[in-house]
Amino acid sequence: MQEIWHYCNQSLDTDSACDSCTSKLSSLGDYYSQVPGTGNVSVCTGYAAMYAAAIVNHLGPTDRATMRCLFALNFPSKPSGFKPHKIIFWAVLSGSVILGILGAFSAVWFCWTRLKKPKKLQVPVRYDTSSEFGSGLYARGSNLVRFKFQEIKEATRNFSMENIIGKGAYGNVYKGNFPDGTEVAFKRFKNCSVACDASFKHEVEVIASIRHVNLVALRGYCTKTLPMEGHQRIIVCDLLHNGSLHDHLFALSGATTKLSWPIRLKIALGTARGLAYLHYGLQPAIIHRDIKASNILLDQQFEPQVADFGLAKFNYEGMTHLTTKVAGTLGYVAPEYALYGKLSKKSDVYSFGVVLLELLSGKKAYQTIERKNVLLTDWAWGLVNEGRALDVIDEKIPEMLLPELMKQYVLIAALCVHPILEARPTMDQIVKILETDLSINHKVPPGAYAASPSRDVIDFGSDSMKSSETTDESVPSVMLIVE
């Protein structure tokens, strides 16, 4: 190694110096080939040259003579008067001038386009003192009002407990009155931050432009950060005085009359139409994420209006379409969404199927019975697989159809909550089925959501319509035929 340092640590520009260095490098390879256990070292001869060029030679591996000698790299000789520092100077100067010209041109073009074209990224607002929804800020070109927090606080009597008409994981819903007598509902989100406000405002502006008879109209919003209460995010919607479907099915259990089947079917069909419009009537489509009985509001004629569409992802900060934190309610969430965060239109179909089962059975989507957690979907599918589809139906529902017709609705609901995503119908198909005659084949591919003979089917504890069907040993399944 000392000889390599002696002969290679010099300029290798001459043939004699180069030969002296390379001969010592060759002898180093011969030395290692004689060491026992080293095997074939012919493939390693290049390492000695790299070591000599990078470590031993003080001129380094970028020196032309070193590259020519050790790596056999030849370069044309430098022309007379070659001055690399001058080339670098003129190259930098030319580049700076070109960049300066381009920058000036870009600035002029940007200013010209800003003056010539209207702003599109910001929605201009103005004070609207004549608005029927108060004196907040009014988004020009839409019916959306940006309310003041103080205005909402006064309308809800400082968010009084008596004004609460709904609760959930997202926060509370309050009813309120503006000075002109207008009654509206305020949904106040909790655990909010300023970070998502830009996306929230954009989403609200889009949703406010959506109008459908089966979708709750969004009137405005408010965002404000308070010293003690933190960041506030509130939306303002129409107030429907007949409550929610949940109120009529469960919360108002002491009522003297139950919803008749024609009214229940009207609610199911209207809900399906609203969801079908979100899925196929808009571009881009909106996936609700949180279809449930409490999000289906009813007017005085029991016409349903779906609430909270497009806003479920703001119930938790940072929500995305593929997430480990699901925006939904236990019992209504599709399995692929709950387990894997996979969200699609068919996720809404599953939730709609759960609501349809609630309308048919009068039972909640999820409850605890005899210290067992019971999903309505599991209970219903257990009965369907045993050939007892009619036992799903609450026999106390007024004005029911013939048993065979009622059975068809049970099978539709069962298909909507099929665990295999591809097996579920789309919302527009469901609308067509509910609007027209139903055609159902009771014998479809065996094994669709098959329950084992030993599967425990838990009784929900209320009377059920006893089916006159005979139980077939084969697994019953469902097929919808849409003409």
RODO-2510 file (C-alpha; in nm, 4 decimals, decimal comma):
residues 483
     n   res          X          Y          Z
     1     m     0,0000     0,0000     0,0000
     2     q     0,2916     0,2371     0,0699
     3     e     0,4157     0,1885    -0,2858
     4     i     0,0701     0,2757    -0,4222
     5     w     0,0719     0,5969    -0,2192
     6     h     0,4239     0,6727    -0,3482
     7     y     0,3610     0,6121    -0,7184
     8     c    -0,0081     0,7100    -0,7506
     9     n    -0,0103     1,0279    -0,5396
    10     q     0,1232     1,2469    -0,8194
    11     s     0,0201     1,3870    -1,1532
    12     l    -0,0394     1,0962    -1,3907
    13     d    -0,0148     1,3148    -1,6991
    14     t     0,2987     1,1396    -1,8335
    15     d     0,3117     0,7826    -1,9574
    16     s     0,5903     0,6875    -1,7145
    17     a     0,3985     0,8123    -1,4108
    18     c     0,0832     0,6372    -1,5267
    19     d     0,2664     0,3080    -1,5917
    20     s     0,4282     0,3162    -1,2464
    21     c     0,0914     0,3650    -1,0740
    22     t    -0,1019     0,1045    -1,2721
    23     s     0,1725    -0,1580    -1,2311
    24     k     0,1520    -0,1236    -0,8528
    25     l    -0,2258    -0,1529    -0,8679
    26     s    -0,1898    -0,4736    -1,0711
    27     s     0,0529    -0,6194    -0,8182
    28     l    -0,2053    -0,5476    -0,5456
    29     g    -0,4565    -0,7673    -0,7287
    30     d    -0,1961    -1,0430    -0,7646
    31     y    -0,1294    -1,0214    -0,3908
    32     y    -0,4940    -1,0695    -0,2932
    33     s    -0,5350    -1,3616    -0,5344
    34     q    -0,2705    -1,5514    -0,3366
    35     v    -0,4476    -1,5068    -0,0026
    36     p    -0,6241    -1,8349     0,0944
    37     g    -1,0050    -1,8214     0,0787
    38     t    -1,0309    -1,5111    -0,1371
    39     g    -1,1383    -1,7045    -0,4474
    40     n    -1,1763    -1,5178    -0,7769
    41     v    -1,0828    -1,1509    -0,7298
    42     s    -1,0694    -1,0611    -1,0966
    43     v    -1,3996    -0,8808    -1,0671
    44     c    -1,2597    -0,6555    -0,7931
    45     t    -0,9686    -0,5025    -0,9830
    46     g    -1,1698    -0,1891    -1,0497
    47     y    -1,1912    -0,1118    -0,6791
    48     a    -0,8156    -0,0578    -0,6547
    49     a    -0,8269     0,1990    -0,9361
    50     m    -1,1193     0,3787    -0,7747
    51     y    -0,9363     0,3788    -0,4411
    52     a    -0,6230     0,5241    -0,5994
    53     a    -0,8165     0,7924    -0,7876
    54     a    -1,0454     0,9016    -0,5043
    55     i    -0,8268     0,8532    -0,1955
    56     v    -0,4586     0,8287    -0,2869
    57     n    -0,4206     1,0805    -0,5690
    58     h    -0,4321     1,4338    -0,4302
    59     l    -0,5725     1,5702    -0,7585
    60     g    -0,8860     1,3597    -0,7183
    61     p    -1,0882     1,1500    -0,9651
    62     t    -1,2007     1,4547    -1,1662
    63     d    -0,8472     1,5320    -1,2842
    64     r    -0,8210     1,4673    -1,6590
    65     a    -0,4881     1,2829    -1,6347
    66     t    -0,6166     1,0663    -1,3493
    67     m    -0,9320     0,9736    -1,5427
    68     r    -0,7294     0,8943    -1,8562
    69     c    -0,4760     0,6794    -1,6700
    70     l    -0,6911     0,4874    -1,4227
    71     f    -1,0264     0,4711    -1,6071
    72     a    -0,9155     0,4979    -1,9726
    73     l    -1,1362     0,8046    -2,0240
    74     n    -1,0055     1,0385    -2,2956
    75     f    -1,1183     1,4000    -2,3319
    76     p    -1,0329     1,6466    -2,6050
    77     s    -0,7561     1,8827    -2,5134
    78     k    -0,8533     2,2277    -2,3926
    79     p    -0,8636     2,4851    -2,6701
    80     s    -0,6277     2,7779    -2,6622
    81     g    -0,7500     3,0574    -2,4430
    82     f    -1,0053     2,8329    -2,2743
    83     k    -1,1345     3,0079    -1,9618
    84     p    -1,4150     2,8144    -1,7906
    85     h    -1,4854     3,0892    -1,5369
    86     k    -1,5765     3,3296    -1,8187
    87     i    -1,8164     3,0788    -1,9715
    88     i    -1,9850     3,0324    -1,6340
    89     f    -2,0114     3,4099    -1,5893
    90     w    -2,1778     3,4674    -1,9272
    91     a    -2,4066     3,1654    -1,8830
    92     v    -2,5297     3,2923    -1,5458
    93     l    -2,5721     3,6454    -1,6811
    94     s    -2,7691     3,5268    -1,9848
    95     g    -2,9917     3,3049    -1,7727
    96     s    -3,0652     3,5889    -1,5310
    97     v    -3,1644     3,8227    -1,8138
    98     i    -3,3943     3,5612    -1,9680
    99     l    -3,5574     3,4843    -1,6323
   100     g    -3,6056     3,8552    -1,5664
   101     i    -3,7805     3,9043    -1,9003
   102     l    -4,0039     3,6012    -1,8427
   103     g    -4,0876     3,7186    -1,4901
   104     a    -4,1846     4,0653    -1,6085
   105     f    -4,3981     3,9215    -1,8874
   106     s    -4,5717     3,6829    -1,6444
   107     a    -4,6476     3,9657    -1,4012
   108     v    -4,7997     4,1806    -1,6767
   109     w    -5,0074     3,8889    -1,8062
   110     f    -5,1307     3,7982    -1,4563
   111     c    -5,2386     4,1555    -1,3791
   112     w    -5,4102     4,1871    -1,7171
   113     t    -5,6108     3,8658    -1,6693
   114     r    -5,7097     3,9640    -1,3144
   115     l    -5,8464     4,2956    -1,4387
   116     k    -6,0171     4,1446    -1,7412
   117     k    -6,1827     3,8408    -1,5807
   118     p    -6,4057     3,8243    -1,2697
   119     k    -6,2795     3,6478    -0,9609
   120     k    -6,3896     3,2857    -0,9460
   121     l    -6,2225     3,1536    -0,6352
   122     q    -6,3990     3,3865    -0,3929
   123     v    -6,7731     3,4334    -0,3666
   124     p    -6,8441     3,8060    -0,3268
   125     v    -7,0775     3,8835    -0,0393
   126     r    -7,2771     4,1830     0,0689
   127     y    -7,4939     4,2721     0,3633
   128     d    -7,8522     4,1709     0,3026
   129     t    -8,0743     4,3588     0,5446
   130     s    -8,3905     4,2492     0,3658
   131     s    -8,3252     3,8750     0,3749
   132     e    -8,6015     3,6680     0,5286
   133     f    -8,3331     3,4713     0,7115
   134     g    -8,1877     3,7598     0,9070
   135     s    -7,9224     4,0197     0,8490
   136     g    -7,6215     3,8016     0,7800
   137     l    -7,3965     3,8127     0,4761
   138     y    -7,5631     3,7043     0,1549
   139     a    -7,3707     3,5203    -0,1179
   140     r    -7,4491     3,6961    -0,4450
   141     g    -7,5953     3,4609    -0,7067
   142     s    -7,7305     3,2087    -0,4531
   143     n    -7,9705     3,1787    -0,1612
   144     l    -7,6889     3,1051     0,0834
   145     v    -7,6527     3,3384     0,3813
   146     r    -7,3404     3,3724     0,5901
   147     f    -7,4902     3,4332     0,9334
   148     k    -7,3374     3,6172     1,2238
   149     f    -7,2763     3,4072     1,5341
   150     q    -7,4524     3,6593     1,7567
   151     e    -7,7577     3,6403     1,5322
   152     i    -7,7748     3,2612     1,5700
   153     k    -7,7139     3,2867     1,9429
   154     e    -8,0153     3,5151     1,9816
   155     a    -8,2351     3,2984     1,7575
   156     t    -8,1666     2,9891     1,9723
   157     r    -8,1910     3,1787     2,3022
   158     n    -7,8203     3,1291     2,3680
   159     f    -7,8394     2,7653     2,2522
   160     s    -8,0959     2,6793     2,5169
   161     m    -8,1452     2,3146     2,6099
   162     e    -8,5161     2,3637     2,5434
   163     n    -8,4376     2,4433     2,1804
   164     i    -8,2528     2,1158     2,1155
   165     i    -8,4442     1,8982     1,8693
   166     g    -8,1702     1,6477     1,7895
   167     k    -7,8398     1,5120     1,9165
   168     g    -7,5601     1,3088     1,7646
   169     a    -7,1876     1,2416     1,7644
   170     y    -7,1414     1,5543     1,5515
   171     g    -7,3166     1,7874     1,8009
   172     n    -7,6681     1,9219     1,8546
   173     v    -7,9519     2,0507     1,6370
   174     y    -8,1438     2,3539     1,7638
   175     k    -8,4650     2,5127     1,6482
   176     g    -8,4732     2,8900     1,6363
   177     n    -8,6683     3,1963     1,5325
   178     f    -8,5414     3,5073     1,3569
   179     p    -8,6932     3,8487     1,4374
   180     d    -8,9136     3,8301     1,1267
   181     g    -9,0713     3,5060     1,2544
   182     t    -8,8851     3,2660     1,0269
   183     e    -8,8324     2,9245     1,1902
   184     v    -8,5166     2,7355     1,0995
   185     a    -8,2942     2,4585     1,2346
   186     f    -7,9322     2,5127     1,3371
   187     k    -7,6870     2,2239     1,3313
   188     r    -7,3911     2,3047     1,5555
   189     f    -7,0839     2,0882     1,4985
   190     k    -6,8411     2,0146     1,7782
   191     n    -6,4655     1,9516     1,7884
   192     c    -6,4037     2,1828     1,4933
   193     s    -6,0893     2,3664     1,3868
   194     v    -6,0109     2,6470     1,1475
   195     a    -5,8059     2,4108     0,9297
   196     c    -6,1019     2,2678     0,7361
   197     d    -6,3052     2,5885     0,7091
   198     a    -6,2110     2,6550     0,3466
   199     s    -6,3316     2,3101     0,2379
   200     f    -6,6378     2,3400     0,4599
   201     k    -6,7423     2,6744     0,3097
   202     h    -6,6953     2,5438    -0,0438
   203     e    -6,9003     2,2332     0,0353
   204     v    -7,1772     2,4421     0,1901
   205     e    -7,1921     2,6677    -0,1166
   206     v    -7,2266     2,3643    -0,3428
   207     i    -7,4928     2,1994    -0,1268
   208     a    -7,6924     2,5227    -0,1002
   209     s    -7,7350     2,5197    -0,4783
   210     i    -7,8947     2,1719    -0,4723
   211     r    -8,2730     2,1684    -0,4783
   212     h    -8,4886     1,8543    -0,4679
   213     v    -8,8244     1,7866    -0,3072
   214     n    -8,6714     1,5028    -0,1035
   215     l    -8,3589     1,6887     0,0132
   216     v    -8,3500     1,9366     0,3016
   217     a    -8,2699     2,2868     0,1747
   218     l    -7,9560     2,4451     0,3192
   219     r    -8,0021     2,8173     0,3876
   220     g    -7,6728     2,9333     0,5330
   221     y    -7,3794     2,8778     0,7636
   222     c    -7,1597     3,0416     1,0244
   223     t    -6,7952     2,9952     1,1223
   224     k    -6,6365     3,1792     1,4111
   225     t    -6,3621     3,1268     1,6694
   226     l    -6,4567     3,2205     2,0261
   227     p    -6,2120     3,2696     2,3160
   228     m    -6,3860     3,0301     2,5548
   229     e    -6,5925     2,7978     2,3339
   230     g    -6,3356     2,7416     2,0605
   231     h    -6,4042     2,7285     1,6892
   232     q    -6,7708     2,7224     1,5896
   233     r    -6,9183     2,5758     1,2734
   234     i    -7,2950     2,5943     1,2208
   235     i    -7,5264     2,5285     0,9277
   236     v    -7,8800     2,6630     0,8916
   237     c    -8,1547     2,4500     0,7320
   238     d    -8,5286     2,4515     0,6830
   239     l    -8,7224     2,3380     0,9885
   240     l    -8,9661     2,0517     0,9313
   241     h    -9,2276     2,0434     1,2054
   242     n    -9,3226     1,6770     1,1742
   243     g    -8,9934     1,5562     1,3158
   244     s    -8,7823     1,2719     1,1865
   245     l    -8,8618     0,9157     1,0883
   246     h    -8,6824     0,8055     1,4055
   247     d    -8,9286     1,0083     1,6136
   248     h    -9,2293     0,8343     1,4599
   249     l    -9,0839     0,4832     1,4664
   250     f    -8,9162     0,4859     1,8072
   251     a    -8,9083     0,8102     2,0089
   252     l    -9,2861     0,8630     1,9833
   253     s    -9,3696     0,5067     2,0805
   254     g    -9,6456     0,6291     2,3089
   255     a    -9,8418     0,7754     2,0200
   256     t   -10,1942     0,6448     1,9727
   257     t   -10,1497     0,5705     1,6022
   258     k    -9,8719     0,4013     1,4091
   259     l    -9,7587     0,4937     1,0623
   260     s    -9,9646     0,3067     0,8054
   261     w    -9,7936     0,1025     0,5359
   262     p    -9,8844     0,3478     0,2550
   263     i    -9,7136     0,6273     0,4524
   264     r    -9,4106     0,4071     0,5226
   265     l    -9,3838     0,3198     0,1552
   266     k    -9,4142     0,6900     0,0681
   267     i    -9,1256     0,7649     0,3039
   268     a    -8,9127     0,4843     0,1571
   269     l    -8,9774     0,5934    -0,2009
   270     g    -8,9107     0,9625    -0,1309
   271     t    -8,5870     0,8786     0,0492
   272     a    -8,4785     0,6604    -0,2427
   273     r    -8,5534     0,9411    -0,4890
   274     g    -8,3470     1,1892    -0,2889
   275     l    -8,0488     0,9536    -0,2715
   276     a    -8,0787     0,8640    -0,6398
   277     y    -8,0623     1,2355    -0,7219
   278     l    -7,7459     1,2737    -0,5142
   279     h    -7,5884     0,9729    -0,6870
   280     y    -7,6960     1,0278    -1,0473
   281     g    -7,8434     1,3758    -1,0781
   282     l    -7,5316     1,5699    -0,9808
   283     q    -7,1804     1,6047    -1,1173
   284     p    -6,9808     1,5123    -0,9230
   285     a    -7,2037     1,2725    -0,7335
   286     i    -7,2524     1,3117    -0,3589
   287     i    -7,2313     1,0119    -0,1256
   288     h    -7,4345     1,0775     0,1882
   289     r    -7,2325     0,8518     0,4249
   290     d    -7,4800     0,8697     0,7143
   291     i    -7,8273     0,7578     0,6043
   292     k    -8,0363     0,6772     0,9120
   293     a    -8,3889     0,7269     1,0438
   294     s    -8,2988     1,0456     1,2326
   295     n    -8,1603     1,2022     0,9120
   296     i    -8,4906     1,1541     0,7288
   297     l    -8,7149     1,4486     0,8158
   298     l    -9,0887     1,4615     0,7465
   299     d    -9,3180     1,7465     0,6501
   300     q    -9,6856     1,7712     0,7429
   301     q    -9,7819     1,5400     0,4537
   302     f    -9,5117     1,2877     0,5552
   303     e    -9,3076     1,3678     0,2463
   304     p    -8,9490     1,2783     0,3456
   305     q    -8,6507     1,5075     0,3108
   306     v    -8,2986     1,3693     0,3525
   307     a    -8,0772     1,5852     0,5734
   308     d    -7,6997     1,6235     0,6118
   309     f    -7,6107     1,5079     0,2611
   310     g    -7,2530     1,6003     0,1714
   311     l    -7,1663     1,7068     0,5255
   312     a    -7,1026     1,3770     0,7039
   313     k    -6,7316     1,3994     0,6247
   314     f    -6,7117     1,7171     0,8339
   315     n    -6,8415     1,5404     1,1445
   316     y    -6,4797     1,4447     1,2082
   317     e    -6,1888     1,6634     1,1093
   318     g    -5,9713     1,5399     0,8255
   319     m    -6,2244     1,2871     0,6943
   320     t    -6,1542     1,1424     0,3492
   321     h    -6,3187     0,8877     0,1192
   322     l    -6,0683     0,6236     0,2336
   323     t    -6,0210     0,6513     0,6071
   324     t    -5,9942     0,4488     0,9247
   325     k    -6,2409     0,6793     1,1003
   326     v    -6,5835     0,6128     0,9546
   327     a    -6,8462     0,8867     0,9318
   328     g    -7,1609     0,6925     1,0040
   329     t    -7,3864     0,5406     1,2689
   330     l    -7,3573     0,1939     1,4200
   331     g    -7,6036    -0,0431     1,2593
   332     y    -7,6380     0,1588     0,9390
   333     v    -7,2786     0,1486     0,8111
   334     a    -7,1954    -0,0893     0,5264
   335     p    -6,9446    -0,3611     0,6252
   336     e    -6,6874    -0,2695     0,3579
   337     y    -6,6918     0,0909     0,4834
   338     a    -6,6786    -0,0018     0,8522
   339     l    -6,4001    -0,2584     0,8099
   340     y    -6,1859    -0,1163     0,5304
   341     g    -6,2938     0,2456     0,4869
   342     k    -6,4077     0,1678     0,1316
   343     l    -6,6827     0,4187     0,0509
   344     s    -6,9062     0,4067    -0,2570
   345     k    -7,2646     0,4703    -0,3663
   346     k    -7,3424     0,1139    -0,2617
   347     s    -7,2569     0,2171     0,0959
   348     d    -7,5607     0,4464     0,0869
   349     v    -7,7656     0,1597    -0,0620
   350     y    -7,6789    -0,0544     0,2398
   351     s    -7,7854     0,2187     0,4824
   352     f    -8,1103     0,2675     0,2897
   353     g    -8,1762    -0,1061     0,3204
   354     v    -8,1414    -0,0796     0,6982
   355     v    -8,3948     0,2062     0,7029
   356     l    -8,6339    -0,0030     0,4913
   357     l    -8,5988    -0,2888     0,7407
   358     e    -8,6812    -0,0456     1,0212
   359     l    -8,9944     0,0635     0,8347
   360     l    -9,0993    -0,2995     0,7887
   361     s    -9,0163    -0,4329     1,1337
   362     g    -9,0503    -0,1302     1,3595
   363     k    -8,7206    -0,2328     1,5204
   364     k    -8,4014    -0,0318     1,5610
   365     a    -8,0938    -0,0927     1,3483
   366     y    -7,8883    -0,1851     1,6538
   367     q    -7,9905    -0,2748     2,0056
   368     t    -7,8973    -0,4919     2,3001
   369     i    -8,1288    -0,7803     2,3868
   370     e    -8,0615    -1,0291     2,6654
   371     r    -7,7108    -0,8848     2,6988
   372     k    -7,6436    -0,9558     2,3327
   373     n    -7,5704    -0,6898     2,0721
   374     v    -7,8087    -0,7487     1,7836
   375     l    -7,7919    -0,5979     1,4357
   376     l    -8,1245    -0,5692     1,2575
   377     t    -7,9589    -0,6859     0,9350
   378     d    -7,8336    -1,0105     1,0927
   379     w    -8,1718    -1,0791     1,2512
   380     a    -8,3626    -1,0143     0,9283
   381     w    -8,1240    -1,2183     0,7131
   382     g    -8,1512    -1,5081     0,9577
   383     l    -8,5276    -1,5151     0,9094
   384     v    -8,5032    -1,4748     0,5316
   385     n    -8,2539    -1,7598     0,5044
   386     e    -8,4915    -1,9811     0,7041
   387     g    -8,7758    -1,9024     0,4643
   388     r    -8,9534    -1,6840     0,7216
   389     a    -8,9352    -1,3460     0,5489
   390     l    -9,2820    -1,2433     0,6711
   391     d    -9,1680    -1,2791     1,0318
   392     v    -8,9578    -0,9658     0,9770
   393     i    -9,2721    -0,7527     0,9422
   394     d    -9,4463    -0,5863     1,2357
   395     e    -9,7984    -0,7308     1,2196
   396     k    -9,9416    -0,4189     1,3894
   397     i    -9,8663    -0,1904     1,0942
   398     p   -10,2002    -0,0534     0,9688
   399     e   -10,3205    -0,0968     0,6103
   400     m   -10,0731    -0,3625     0,5057
   401     l   -10,0884    -0,5332     0,1678
   402     l   -10,1333    -0,9033     0,1058
   403     p    -9,8590    -1,1160     0,2667
   404     e    -9,6972    -1,2074    -0,0651
   405     l    -9,6675    -0,8397    -0,1596
   406     m    -9,5263    -0,7451     0,1806
   407     k    -9,2746    -1,0266     0,1514
   408     q    -9,1365    -0,8649    -0,1632
   409     y    -9,0399    -0,5515     0,0277
   410     v    -8,8560    -0,7624     0,2856
   411     l    -8,6565    -0,9282     0,0092
   412     i    -8,5759    -0,5896    -0,1465
   413     a    -8,4425    -0,4668     0,1877
   414     a    -8,2422    -0,7880     0,2308
   415     l    -8,0794    -0,7410    -0,1080
   416     c    -7,9894    -0,3794    -0,0249
   417     v    -7,8008    -0,4965     0,2865
   418     h    -7,6219    -0,7776     0,1046
   419     p    -7,2651    -0,8006     0,2420
   420     i    -7,1261    -0,8328    -0,1101
   421     l    -7,1153    -0,4842    -0,2553
   422     e    -7,1696    -0,5891    -0,6168
   423     a    -7,4881    -0,7778    -0,5283
   424     r    -7,6706    -0,4658    -0,4110
   425     p    -7,8905    -0,2714    -0,6531
   426     t    -7,8281     0,0955    -0,7294
   427     m    -8,0497     0,3698    -0,5912
   428     d    -8,2050     0,4456    -0,9298
   429     q    -8,2908     0,0757    -0,9666
   430     i    -8,4514     0,0815    -0,6224
   431     v    -8,6613     0,3836    -0,7210
   432     k    -8,7815     0,2024    -1,0311
   433     i    -8,8658    -0,1078    -0,8292
   434     l    -9,0622     0,0846    -0,5661
   435     e    -9,2443     0,2901    -0,8298
   436     t    -9,3564    -0,0049    -1,0403
   437     d    -9,4688    -0,3625    -0,9968
   438     l    -9,2178    -0,5878    -0,8216
   439     s    -9,0891    -0,9092    -0,9729
   440     i    -8,8925    -1,1335    -0,7412
   441     n    -8,7483    -1,4782    -0,7973
   442     h    -8,7202    -1,6730    -0,4726
   443     k    -8,4653    -1,9194    -0,6059
   444     v    -8,1445    -1,7477    -0,6986
   445     p    -7,7828    -1,8583    -0,6796
   446     p    -7,7627    -2,0670    -0,3606
   447     g    -7,5277    -1,9486    -0,0913
   448     a    -7,5995    -1,5765    -0,1143
   449     y    -7,5468    -1,4658     0,2459
   450     a    -7,6174    -1,8215     0,3585
   451     a    -7,6659    -1,8809     0,7290
   452     s    -7,5479    -2,2069     0,8796
   453     p    -7,8204    -2,4344     1,0288
   454     s    -7,6785    -2,3708     1,3759
   455     r    -7,6903    -1,9929     1,3447
   456     d    -7,8490    -1,8278     1,6484
   457     v    -8,1486    -1,6168     1,5439
   458     i    -8,2425    -1,3860     1,8301
   459     d    -8,6057    -1,2871     1,8826
   460     f    -8,6455    -0,9107     1,9139
   461     g    -8,9111    -0,9633     2,1756
   462     s    -9,2233    -0,8416     1,9927
   463     d    -9,5010    -1,0171     1,8091
   464     s    -9,4280    -1,0929     1,4482
   465     m    -9,6360    -1,1879     1,1493
   466     k    -9,6154    -1,5644     1,1399
   467     s    -9,5428    -1,6876     0,7938
   468     s    -9,7379    -1,9688     0,6346
   469     e    -9,4319    -2,0473     0,4224
   470     t    -9,2756    -2,3900     0,4452
   471     t    -8,9080    -2,3959     0,5241
   472     d    -8,7012    -2,5392     0,2400
   473     e    -8,3762    -2,7107     0,3245
   474     s    -8,2075    -2,5213     0,0442
   475     v    -8,0878    -2,1723     0,1191
   476     p    -8,3404    -1,9142    -0,0018
   477     s    -8,2052    -1,6129    -0,1803
   478     v    -8,3268    -1,3044    -0,3583
   479     m    -8,3216    -1,1718    -0,7118
   480     l    -8,4675    -0,8435    -0,8271
   481     i    -8,5836    -0,8291    -1,1874
   482     v    -8,6167    -0,4716    -1,3103
   483     e    -8,8199    -0,4467    -1,6282
***
